Amino acid sequence: MTGLCLVLVALGAVPVAVGAYQFLLIPLHAWRNHYRRAAPYLPRVAVIVPAWNEGAVIGRSIDRLMGLEYPESALRVYVVDDASTDDTPEVVLGRAARYPGRVFHLRRAKGGQGKAHTLNHGIEIVLAEDWMEALLVMDADVIYRPDSLRRMTRHLADPEVGAVTAYIREGSGDPNYLTRFIAYEYIAAQAAARRAGNVLGALACLAGGAQLHSRENLVAIGGRIDTSTLAEDTITTFRSQLAGRRVVFEPYAVVLAEEPGSIAALWKQRLRWARGNVQVTKMFRHLWFRPWRDRRIGGVSFGLFWFCIFLLPVAMIGSSLGLVGLFLLHSDLATVVFRATWWLAAGSYVFITAMVVQIDAPTGRRSWREAMLFPGVVSLVVMALAFFPGAVDPDGRISLWGLDLPPAGGVAVTLAIYAWVSCSMVFAWLARRVEATRAGRLLAPLLVYLVGYGPLLCAITFDAYVKEYRKAAQVWDKTEKTGRVMV
């Protein structure tokens, strides 16, 4: 039993170590990148914008596209209207009149089938013509910086590159606590982690709001977007690389997006993403840890990065069970292992946070508080306890800063400390429930700061496991946009 508990704790520590390893790769991006094979290249680009009730944001997005630093004759925008019931058609038709021959309105008679079906409607029409040389898929609310498209197209000068993605940055003009957490997360998950993907030569996902495909790549993957899952962008990314073409992340092509400002909206968005990842994991089960020439997506490092995110809730629960089990077995190893794992967590946390806030300094300065409290105040306290040798002993006595708890209380607190990484997901779920109450506006942010944004994401992933196991309805439920993106 002691051996089993040690294995569980070790497995729980793997994602922490792999996270540090991933960020150690990022400085290598200065040497291992695609810029040597990139060159000025301005192909004819067709932009596909799926839109359902996007009247509040679609007009400005089109205007910004028309203002890109890109030849007017080489850029066309096709808005695929998914049977909108608001003023989306009128807004798009107005822009089509303002930019004749450059903006087109494609109306679907029957909507509600999801983003992939909407995209395929536009892709079929665009591919039927010979004009398009590259296809840009974007969301209706995102704002491209003026130089972003040409920074992306330069990579397509290399015929071995099939697709390019940009850095999606949270761009709300009036950020709240949650959008600041998301802003920090996006630096870590995109600006940082995707650089590591460039170093490895394999990416997990093209950003849904900024994916540029060569015509050849689009044809090679079947000329259509997958409609069988909730992760059409990830499936497209995998298939592009399995077809033998490279996928590149361009960190200096910046795209601003409006992100959820409430836990409920975030949960809805990320549940869809997490369920999609479950589906992708099953769909490509023949791929994992099976590298072969020119297909690094099957490599060991790529597999570790994928599964350490995908199975992070499982690892957290296993780590808690292992520590609690060692304590109940009256093993002296409990405190030793507790301190070792949290020392590893503390070292990785400091290293990763220091790197992330420097990669996108303006966003890092705006979200410095959320960067520090990403794991949550309680986790930081538990982390600090690991650096005080006498704070928690094998018998469950707690002695710290003059506080000496009685044995019964000490045992209870010790068990809570050892189980915290799992309990944090329960409290994150509670924050979602509290948000819907009258006092939620005040209590929900407090709970998230205490529990941590990371555990909130893990709770959503765990919910995705449950939804997939129960075969819950697979609905593409888009996030409501209000036009808060800062231009």
N, C-alpha and C positions, 0 to 999 in steps of 0.2 A: 504493500500500500504506500509505503514511503517512496519507493521508486516511481510508482504511478503518479503520485503528487508532484514529484520533482519534474517528471516529463510534462505534466500539464502546465506547470509554471514556466518551464523552458519554452514550450510552444507559445505561451502568452508573451514571452519576451522577444520572439522572432520578429513580429511586425515592427517593434521598436528598433531593433538592430538593422532590419532591412530598410526602414525609413532613413536612418542615418547613412547607410550605404548609398542609397539613391541620391542623397544630397551631396555626398562626397564626389559623385560623378559630375556634378554641375560645373565646377571649375574647368573640367576637361572640355567643355563646350567651346572654350576659347581656341582649341586646336581641332577638335573633332566636330565639325559642322559642315554645312553644305555650301557655304558662301564661295568656296573656290570654284564650284561648278555652276554657280548662279551667274546670270548676265542680264543686262537690260533686255527686256522682252515684253512686248505689249500685244498679246494676241487679242482677237475679237472675243470679248467676254459677254456671255448672256447671264444675267442675274435672275435667279428664280426666288421669288418671295412668296411663301405660303401665307395666306391671310384669312383669318376668320374673325370678324368683328374687331378690326384693327383701325377703325376710323380715327381714334385718338392719336395714333402714332404713325400710321403709314405715310401720311403726307410729308412729314418732316424727314422721314427716312429716305423717301424718294428724292427730295430736294438735296439732301446731303450726298446721295449717290451721284446726282447730276453735277455736283461740285467737286467730285474727286479729281485729283491730278492724273487724269487719264484721257487719252484722245476721245473726243466725243463720238467720232465715227466708229470707234471700237468698243462701245459699251451700250448695251440694251438691257432694259429692266422689264421683266415679265412678272406681274403680280397675279398669282393664282388665287382667285377669290373663291373660298370654300363655302359658297352659298351664304354669304354674310347676311345678317338681318339688320345691321346698323347702316351707317352712311359710308362704309368702306367703298362700295362701287362708285359712288359720286365723287369721293375724294380721289380715287385712282383715275377715273375718267377725266377729272379736272386736270390732274398732272399730265395725263396723256395728251390733252389739248395744249398744255403749256410746253411740253417737250415732244413735239410731233416726230414720229419715227424712232423715238428712243424709249418710250414708256408704253407698255401694252397691258391691257386688262383682259385676263382669261377667267371666265366665269364657269364654275362647276354647277351644273343643275342640281346635283344632289351632294350635300356635304355631310360632315359629321363622321367621316370614316377615319380621320386622323391625318397627321402631318405627312406621313409617307405617301398615302394615296394622293394627297394634294400635290406633293412634289412630282410624283410620276405623271400627273396630268400635264404639268408644264414641261417636264423633261421630254415627254413623247413629242410634243409640238416642236420644241426647240431642236431635237435631234433629227426631226423630219426635214429640216432645212440644212443647207450646207454652210450657212453663215458662221455659226458658232465654232470657235476653236477651243474655248475653255468655258466651264460652267461654274458660277459662284452660287452656292446655296446659303441663304441668310434668313434671319428672322425679321419679322415686320417692324420690330421696335428698336433694333440695334442701330448705332450710329458709327459709321466708319470714319476714321481720321483721314484727311485728304490724301496722304501718301500711302495708306495701308494697302490698297489693291496692287499698286505697282511694286510694292515690296514683296507681295505674295507671288505675283506673276513671274518675277525674275527667276524663281526656282524652277519654273516649268521650261526654262531654256534648256534644262537637262532632260533629255528624253526618258531617262530612267525614273524621273519623278512623276508619279501619277496624281498626287494630291498635295495640297498645302493648307495648313490651318493657321489661324491668327491667335493673338492673345486677347481673350474676352476679359475686359476689365469692368468691374462693377462701377456704374457711372451715374448713380442717382445724385441729383442736385441737392437733395435734402436727406442725406443718409441718416438712418436711425441705428440703434445698437446692432440689429440683426444684419442690416446691409453692410455695416462695417466689418462684422465677422465674416460675411461672404466675401467682401473685398480682400481680406487677408487670406482666406481660404483659396481664392482664385490665384493669388500670387504663388502660393505653395503648390497648388494642383496644376496650374498651367504655366505661368512664367518660369517657375523653377523645375517642377517635375518633368515637363515636356522638353526642357533642355536636356535632362538626363536621357529622355527617349531619343533625342537626336544623337546623343553620344552612342547609345546602344544600336541605333539604326532601326528602331521599331517604335511606333506609337500605338497607344491603346485606343485613342478616339480622336477623330476630327471634331472640333467644336461645332455643334449643330447650327450656330449662328454665323459661322465663318469657315466654310469649307470650299476650296477651289479645286476643281478637277479638270485635268486635260480631257479633251474629247476622246482620245484613245483609251484613257483609263475608264471613262464612263461606259464606253462600248464594251471594254474587256470584262467589266463586272456585270454585264447583262443589260445595260442601258436603263436600269430601273433601280429604285430604292426598295430595300426589303420591307415588306408589310406584315410579316408574320410575328414580329416582336415589338417591344416598346423601345428598342435601342437601334433604330435605323442608322444613326450616325456611326455607332460602334461597329455594326455589321459591315457597313460600307468601308470603314477603315481597315478591318481585318481582310476583307475580300480584295481590296486594292493591293495590299502587301502580299497576300497569298497568290495573286496573279503575277507577281514578280516585279511590281513597281514600288518605288520608295514613297513614303509619306513623310513630309517635313513640317516641322513647327517653325513659324517665323515670329520670333518674340517681339520684333519691332513694328509689326503690323498690329496696331491697337484698335480694338473695336469696343465701344462702350455699350453696355446693356443695362436694362432695368431689372433688378432682382427682387425676389419676394421680401416684403417688409414685415411679414408676420410669420409666426411659427406654423400656423395652419397652411398658409400658402407655400412655405418652404417644404413642409411635410408632403404636400400634394406633388410638388415638382420633383423632389428627390426620391419619393417612393416610386415614381415612374422610372426614374433613372436606375434606381437600385434593382427594381424588378427586371428591367432590361438587361442589367449585368448578370443577373441569375440566368436569364434566358441565353445570353451569349456564352456563358460558362458551359452550359449544357450543349449548346449547338456546336461549339468548337472543342468538345472534350477530347477529340483525337489529336489536338494540336499541342496541348500543354506539355512543356518540358521535353519536346521532341524537335530540337533544332535541326535544320539541314541547310545546305548551301543557299545563300541569297534569301533565306526566310528566317530572319532573326526574331520574328515575332514568336517563334516556338522556343526561344532560348530560355535558359535557366533564370537569368536575371529578370527577364520580362515576366516570366511565370511567377517569380517571387513577388514582384511589384504588384501584379494583378491580384494574387490570392491573399496577400497581406492586407489589402483593402477590402476585398470581397469577403474574407472570413474574419475580419477584425472583431466583430461581436463575439464570434465563437472563441477566439483567442482570449478575449477579455474574461469571458465566463470561465474558461478553462484555468486561467491564471488565478482567479478568485477561488475556485474549487481546490486548486492545488495548495494555495496558502492556508486556507481554512482547514483543509485535510491535515496538513503538517502540524498545525496548531492542536487540532483535536487528538492527533496521535502522540501529543506531548513530545514532539521532536524538537531538539535544540536547533534543528535546521530551519525552523520556521522564521525566526528573526534574522538569521543569516541570509536566507533566500529573499526575504522581504526587503532587506536593505540592499542586496545586490541588484534586484530587479528595479527598484526605484532609483538607485544610483544610475543605472543604465538609462532609465526614462528621463531623469533629470539632465544627464549629459546630452542626450539626443534632443531634448526640448530646447535647451539653451543654444545648441549648435544650429538646429534647424531654424529657430526663431531669429537668430542673429543673421542668418543668410537670407531668409525670406524678406525681412524688412529692408534689406539693402538692394534687392533685385528690382523692386519697384518702390523707390524711396518716397515719392509723393503719397502713394497709397499707404505705405508703411507708416508715414508720419500721421496720416489721418486715422489709422486703425491701430495705433501703438498700444492702446489699452486692451483691445481685443486680441492683439498678438500675445500680450503677456498673459491674458486670462483664457486663452484658447482651451487649455485642459480643464479650466474651472478652479475657483478659489479652494474648494475642498481638496482637489487633487494636489494643488500646490502645497497645502498644509501637510497632506500625507507624504508628499515628496520630502518636505522639510524634516518630518519625523525620522526619515531614514538616515539623516545625517547626525542624529543624536543617539549614540549607542545605548544609553540607558533609558531612552524614552519608552520603549516597548520591550519587555523581556519574555522569555519562553513561558513563564507562568501566567502571563496576562496582566502583570502589574504595570500601571502607567505612572510614570514619574517624570514630570516636565515642568520647568518654570515654577517650582514650588508646589505644584499640584500633585497630590499623591492619592489616587483613587483607591477605594477598598477593593478587595479581590473580585467580588462579583461585578462591580462596575467596570473594573479594569478588563475583565474577560470580555464583557459586552462591547466595550470600546475597541478592544483589540480585534475582535471578530468583525466589527464594522469597518475597521481600517483595512483588514485583509480582503474583505469582500467589496470594497468601495468601487473598484473599476467596473464591476457588474452592476452594483446598485445605482451607479451614476446613470445608466441607461434608463432605469425605472424612474428616477427623478426627472430625467429629460422628457420622458413620456408624460409625466405629471405636469411639467411646464406647459405642454400643449393643451392639456385639459384646463389648467388654471387660466390660460390666456382667454378662454371663452367665457370666463366669469366677469362679474362687474369689476372686480379688483384686478383683473388680468393685465390691464395696461401697466400697472405698477409692479405686480408680483411676477409676471412672466419674465421680464428682463432680469429681475433680481435672481430668479431661479436659474436662468441660463448662465449668468455670470458665476453663480455658485457651483453649478453642476458642470458647466463647460459646453462649448459649441461642438467639440469633437464627439463627446458622448451623445449629443443630440443627433448627429449624423449616424452614429452607430445604432441608435435606437430605431432610426428610420430604416436602416439596412436590415435590422432584425425583423421589423414589420414586413419588409419585402420578402424575407424567407417565409414568413407565415402566410402572406397573401399568395405566393406561388404554390406553397404546399396545399393550400385550400382551393387552388385553382380559381381565385377570385376573378371577377370580370376584368378583362384587359381593355381599359379605356384610356385613350389619349386625351387627357384632361389638361388643357393649356392653362398657363398662369395668366391671370388678368393683368393687363398693362395699362398704365395711366399716363405715360409720357413724361416721367420724371427724369429721364436721362439728361445729364448736363452736357450741353454742346460745347 
